[in-house]
Amino acid sequence: VALKRMLNFNVPAVKNSTGEPVWKVLIYDRFGQDIISPLLSVKELRDMGITLHLLLHSDRDAIPDVPAVYFVMPTEENIDRMCQDLRNQLYESYYLNFISAISRSKLEDIANAAIGANAVTQVAKVFDQYLNFITLEDDMFVLCNQNKELVSYRAINRPDITDTEMETIMDTIVDSLFCFFVTLGAIPIIRCARGTAAEMVAVKLDKKLRENLRDARNSLFTGDTLGASQFSFQRPLLVLVDRNIDLATPLHHTWTYQALVHDVLDFHLNRVNLEESTGMESTPAGARPKKKNKKSYDLTASDKFWQKHKGSPFPEVAESVQQELESYRAQEDEVKRLKSIMGIEGEDEGAISMLSDNTAKLTSAVSSLPELLEKKRLIDLHTNVATAVLEHIKVQLL
């Protein structure tokens, strides 16, 4: 909802609107790309009027009659490139959206660049979006993807880590959690164990929340937020746990479909990448081995099979795929049978009666063909993914 509002020039999108969307260009960095890609498909972006979506640091041509929506982290490099865009007069107007809050000094840099380029009137809006977290499912999010090795369990527990590095990691985690609760529109009750990294995060997050609440005029939790206000009695509970407490989790591989896909396959931002098997074909001696083709599959909320079986034990998933395949084949055979009946020759009453009875059935079957094709696509998808998981399991057992 927050992303769609941002792409609609920070105005809530009106449901059932029949008007044409305003055509615009979306400019993002790698952080913005990771946040958007699991939530909005290319088709959904197009429906919202996004004609082009480009990386900030790529080579971009000027499109002077189209507004541009920027969605980037407020880093020094990004600010410099945005100022360069203003000087080059690339777009008609600029809607600047920052994933995390931008500092006053960097905001002044943008203002100076806009004044120098005589483009002050073209900067339509500047927003702190507080969206520095990646939502993978309705009930699950992760804090970061870019530079994830710099903010990890291993990084925090390095013996040679400096105080400055630790502070940077803690600030990154706190910023992401703060962004999440701003978007949720709720102030959490925080609980954590003492003497751990979790306590450092809790103290910093508590301080940041309190500082924001003290400023009654500009508090992010008292205005028109997406969720409930601070006065709601249903405050969420945030439990911060250090991984040192749970020793089994790093070693435990759950036998469920989703967990196995995550553990053994190349699963990234709800997309799984598989290498196609080359079969039993042998390559001539001395010849360069053939490159394996890669296929990508999206495992999202629109995939009904994934939603139904991602938490099921893997053997049950294999059975379900087989059942779905048999159901599909039965429906396909019924369509073929009805088609053959429609070709009945002769003018006797029995044939004419049978023809009229099956016309309605065939019409119904033909109308369900798109649904049948989608079912076949999902069966093929999960057959390939489940087979890849099974191959990895066999290798591990051997």
C-alpha positions in Angstrom: 0.0 0.0 0.0 2.8 2.4 0.9 4.6 1.7 -2.4 1.4 2.1 -4.5 0.8 5.4 -2.7 4.3 6.6 -3.5 4.0 5.6 -7.2 0.8 7.6 -7.3 2.7 10.8 -6.4 2.2 10.2 -2.7 -1.6 10.4 -3.0 -3.7 7.3 -2.0 -4.8 5.4 -5.1 -8.6 5.6 -5.6 -10.1 2.1 -6.0 -12.2 1.3 -9.1 -10.8 4.4 -10.8 -11.5 4.1 -14.6 -9.3 7.1 -15.6 -6.0 6.6 -17.4 -3.0 6.7 -15.0 -0.4 9.5 -15.3 2.5 8.0 -17.3 5.8 8.3 -15.4 9.3 6.9 -15.1 10.5 5.1 -12.0 14.2 5.6 -11.0 15.5 3.3 -8.2 18.8 2.1 -6.8 19.6 -1.5 -5.9 18.0 -1.1 -2.4 14.8 0.2 -4.0 14.8 -2.5 -6.6 15.0 -5.2 -3.9 12.1 -3.6 -2.0 9.8 -3.3 -5.0 10.5 -6.6 -6.9 8.9 -9.1 -4.5 5.7 -6.9 -4.2 4.9 -5.4 -7.6 5.2 -7.2 -11.0 6.1 -5.4 -14.2 2.4 -5.6 -15.2 1.3 -4.0 -12.0 3.8 -1.2 -12.4 2.5 -0.7 -16.0 -1.0 -0.5 -14.7 0.1 2.2 -12.4 1.5 4.2 -15.3 5.2 3.2 -15.0 6.4 3.2 -18.6 10.1 2.7 -17.7 11.9 1.5 -14.5 15.6 2.2 -14.5 18.6 2.0 -12.2 19.8 5.4 -10.9 23.4 4.9 -11.9 22.7 3.5 -15.4 23.0 5.5 -18.6 19.6 7.2 -19.0 18.4 9.4 -21.9 16.5 12.6 -21.3 12.6 12.3 -21.4 11.7 16.0 -20.9 7.9 15.6 -21.0 7.5 12.8 -18.4 7.5 13.1 -14.6 10.1 10.9 -12.7 9.5 9.1 -9.4 12.8 8.4 -7.6 13.0 5.7 -4.9 16.6 5.6 -3.5 18.7 5.5 -0.3 20.0 8.9 0.7 23.7 8.0 0.2 26.3 10.5 -1.0 26.7 8.8 -4.4 22.9 8.7 -5.0 22.5 12.4 -4.0 25.3 13.4 -6.4 23.6 11.5 -9.3 20.2 13.1 -8.6 21.8 16.5 -8.6 23.4 15.6 -11.9 19.9 14.7 -13.3 18.6 18.0 -12.2 21.5 19.9 -13.9 20.9 17.8 -17.1 17.1 18.5 -17.1 16.3 14.9 -17.8 12.6 14.9 -16.8 9.6 17.2 -16.6 9.2 17.0 -12.9 10.9 15.2 -10.0 9.2 13.3 -7.1 12.1 12.4 -4.7 11.4 9.5 -2.4 14.0 8.4 0.1 13.9 4.8 1.5 15.3 6.1 4.9 15.2 9.7 6.3 17.6 12.1 4.5 19.8 14.3 6.5 19.5 18.1 6.4 22.9 18.6 4.8 22.1 16.3 1.9 18.7 17.9 1.5 20.6 21.3 1.2 22.8 19.7 -1.5 19.8 18.9 -3.6 18.3 22.3 -3.0 21.5 24.0 -4.1 21.7 21.8 -7.2 18.0 22.7 -8.1 18.7 26.4 -7.7 21.9 26.2 -9.8 20.0 24.3 -12.5 17.1 26.7 -12.4 14.9 23.6 -11.6 13.3 24.5 -8.3 9.8 24.5 -9.7 10.4 21.0 -11.3 11.1 19.4 -7.9 7.4 18.6 -7.1 7.7 16.6 -3.8 10.4 15.3 -1.4 9.4 12.5 0.9 11.0 10.3 3.5 9.2 7.0 2.8 10.6 4.9 5.8 10.5 1.7 3.7 13.9 0.3 4.5 12.8 -3.4 4.8 12.0 -6.1 2.3 8.6 -7.7 2.5 8.7 -11.3 1.1 5.2 -12.4 2.3 2.2 -10.9 4.1 3.6 -12.0 7.5 7.4 -12.0 6.8 10.0 -9.4 6.1 13.8 -9.2 6.2 15.9 -6.1 7.0 18.4 -6.0 4.2 19.6 -7.7 1.1 22.3 -5.4 -0.4 25.5 -5.7 1.7 23.9 -8.4 3.8 27.4 -9.8 4.7 28.1 -6.5 6.5 25.0 -6.8 8.7 24.9 -10.4 9.8 25.3 -12.7 12.7 28.9 -13.4 11.6 29.7 -9.7 11.3 28.4 -8.9 14.8 30.4 -11.8 16.3 33.8 -11.2 14.6 36.6 -11.1 17.2 38.2 -8.2 15.5 35.1 -6.0 15.1 35.7 -2.4 16.1 33.2 -0.3 18.2 32.6 2.0 15.2 31.7 -1.0 13.0 29.4 -2.4 15.7 27.6 1.0 16.0 27.1 1.1 12.3 25.6 -2.4 12.2 23.3 -1.6 15.2 22.2 1.7 13.5 21.4 -0.1 10.3 19.2 -2.7 12.1 17.5 0.0 14.2 16.7 2.1 11.1 15.1 -0.8 9.3 13.0 -1.8 12.4 12.0 1.9 12.9 10.9 2.1 9.2 8.8 -1.1 9.6 6.9 0.3 12.6 6.4 3.7 10.9 4.8 1.9 7.9 2.8 -0.2 10.3 1.7 2.9 12.1 2.1 1.4 15.6 4.5 1.7 18.5 5.7 -1.7 19.8 6.2 -3.0 23.3 9.9 -4.1 23.2 11.3 -7.1 25.0 14.8 -8.5 24.9 17.4 -10.5 26.9 20.1 -8.5 28.7 23.7 -8.3 27.9 23.4 -9.2 24.2 23.4 -7.5 20.8 19.6 -7.7 21.0 19.7 -5.3 24.0 21.8 -2.8 22.1 19.2 -2.8 19.3 16.3 -2.5 21.8 17.9 0.5 23.6 18.6 2.4 20.4 15.2 1.6 18.9 13.4 2.7 22.1 15.4 6.0 22.1 14.5 6.7 18.5 10.8 6.0 19.0 10.7 8.3 22.1 12.6 11.1 20.3 10.0 11.0 17.5 7.1 11.0 19.9 8.4 14.0 21.7 7.9 16.2 18.6 4.1 16.3 18.6 3.9 18.4 15.4 6.1 16.1 13.3 5.6 12.7 14.9 5.4 9.9 12.3 2.9 8.1 14.5 0.2 10.7 15.0 -0.6 11.8 11.5 -2.3 10.1 8.6 -0.4 6.8 8.8 -1.2 3.5 7.1 -2.0 1.6 10.3 -3.4 2.4 13.7 -2.2 5.4 15.8 -0.2 5.4 19.0 -3.4 5.5 21.0 -4.5 2.1 19.9 -4.7 -0.5 22.7 -3.5 -3.2 20.3 0.2 -2.4 20.4 2.4 -5.1 18.8 5.0 -7.0 20.8 8.5 -6.9 19.4 10.7 -9.7 20.8 14.4 -9.3 20.0 16.3 -12.5 20.3 20.0 -13.1 19.7 20.8 -16.2 17.7 23.2 -17.4 20.4 20.2 -18.3 22.5 18.8 -20.8 19.9 21.7 -23.2 19.0 19.6 -25.7 17.1 18.3 -23.3 14.4 21.5 -22.9 12.4 21.9 -26.7 12.2 18.2 -27.7 11.7 16.8 -28.3 8.2 13.0 -28.3 8.4 11.3 -31.0 6.2 8.8 -28.5 4.7 8.6 -27.4 1.1 9.4 -23.7 1.6 12.3 -24.4 4.1 13.9 -26.9 1.7 13.6 -24.6 -1.3 15.3 -21.9 0.8 18.0 -24.2 2.1 19.1 -26.1 -1.0 18.1 -24.0 -4.0 19.1 -20.6 -5.3 16.1 -18.8 -3.7 16.3 -15.0 -3.7 13.5 -12.4 -3.3 10.8 -15.0 -3.8 12.4 -16.2 -7.1 14.1 -19.6 -7.4 16.7 -20.1 -10.1 17.2 -23.7 -11.4 19.8 -25.1 -13.8 18.2 -27.3 -16.5 19.6 -30.8 -16.5 21.4 -31.7 -19.8 20.2 -35.3 -19.6 22.5 -38.2 -20.5 24.1 -36.6 -23.5 27.8 -37.1 -23.5 30.2 -34.5 -24.8 33.0 -35.5 -27.2 36.5 -35.8 -25.6 38.3 -32.5 -25.5 35.1 -30.5 -26.3 34.0 -27.6 -24.2 31.1 -28.8 -21.9 27.7 -27.3 -22.8 26.5 -24.4 -20.7 23.5 -25.3 -18.5 20.5 -23.2 -19.2 19.0 -21.4 -16.2 15.3 -21.1 -15.5 13.7 -18.7 -13.0 10.3 -19.2 -11.3 8.4 -16.8 -9.1 7.0 -18.3 -5.9 4.5 -15.6 -4.9 1.1 -15.1 -3.2 -0.6 -15.5 -6.6 0.7 -19.1 -6.8 -2.2 -21.1 -5.2 -0.2 -24.3 -5.0 2.7 -22.6 -3.2 0.4 -20.8 -0.8 -1.3 -24.1 0.0 1.7 -26.4 0.3 4.7 -24.3 1.3 4.3 -25.4 4.9 3.6 -29.0 4.1 6.2 -31.8 4.6 8.0 -32.5 1.3 6.6 -36.1 0.7 3.1 -34.6 0.8 4.0 -32.0 -1.7 5.2 -34.7 -4.2 1.8 -36.5 -3.7 -0.1 -33.2 -4.2 1.8 -32.5 -7.5 0.8 -35.9 -8.7 -2.8 -35.4 -7.8 -2.9 -32.0 -9.5 -1.4 -33.6 -12.6 -4.0 -36.4 -12.6 -6.8 -33.8 -12.2 -5.4 -31.7 -15.1 -5.2 -34.8 -17.3 -8.8 -35.7 -16.5 -10.0 -32.3 -17.4 -7.9 -32.3 -20.6 -9.3 -35.8 -21.6 -12.9 -34.5 -21.0 -12.3 -31.6 -23.4 -10.9 -34.0 -26.0 -13.9 -36.3 -25.6 -16.4 -33.5 -26.0 -14.6 -32.3 -29.1 -14.8 -35.8 -30.7 -18.5 -36.0 -29.8 -19.1 -32.6 -31.5 -17.8 -34.2 -34.7 -20.7 -36.8 -34.8 -22.0 -37.4 -38.3 -25.5 -38.4 -39.2 -28.9 -36.9 -38.8 -30.6 -39.5 -36.5 -32.3 -38.2 -33.4 -29.9 -39.9 -31.0 -26.9 -38.1 -32.5 -28.7 -34.7 -32.5 -29.8 -35.2 -28.9 -26.3 -36.1 -27.8 -24.9 -33.1 -29.7 -27.2 -30.6 -28.0 -26.5 -32.1 -24.6 -22.7 -31.7 -25.0 -22.7 -28.3 -26.6 -23.1 -26.6 -23.2 -20.5 -28.8 -21.6 -18.0 -28.0 -24.4 -18.7 -24.3 -24.1 -18.1 -24.5 -20.4 -14.9 -26.5 -20.9 -13.5 -24.0 -23.5 -14.3 -21.0 -21.2 -12.2 -22.7 -18.5 -9.2 -23.2 -20.8 -7.2 -20.2 -19.5 -7.6 -21.6 -16.0 -6.5 -25.0 -17.2 -3.4 -23.6 -18.9 -2.5 -21.7 -15.7 -2.9 -25.0 -13.8 -0.6 -26.8 -16.2 2.0 -24.0 -15.8 1.9 -24.3 -12.0 2.2 -28.1 -12.2 5.2 -27.8 -14.5 6.8 -25.2 -12.2 6.4 -27.2 -9.0 7.4 -30.5 -10.8 10.7 -28.9 -11.7 11.3 -27.2 -8.3 10.3 -30.4 -6.4 12.6 -32.5 -8.6 15.5 -30.1 -8.0 14.9 -30.3 -4.3 14.8 -34.1 -4.4 18.1 -34.3 -6.4 19.8 -32.2 -3.7 18.3 -34.5 -1.0 19.7 -37.6 -2.7 23.1 -36.0 -3.0 23.1 -35.1 0.7 22.0 -38.7 1.7 24.7 -40.3 -0.5 
